[in-house]
Amino acid sequence: MAPTSPVTGWRKSSRSQGAENCVEVGSIHDGAAVRDTKNRSAGYFTATADQWQTFMNAIKGGKFSR
């Protein structure tokens, strides 16, 4: 999905605790953008609002727990 508006509000997880090997999430008109904090110039990928919500629900539901 190509963003139709600029990415705003880049933020790192509060769990990153200052680490540089994290991802950042930004807002776009209808979803989210994600980039690597170590290589911000490499760009980012985007997800629609529905895709992002599905991903967040999977995280909260423990689908990716070790």
Summary of the structure (lengths in Angstrom):
residues: 66
radius of gyration: 12.4
end to end distance: 29.6
largest distance: 35.7
contacts: 134
relative contact order: 0.19
helix: 27%
strand: 32%
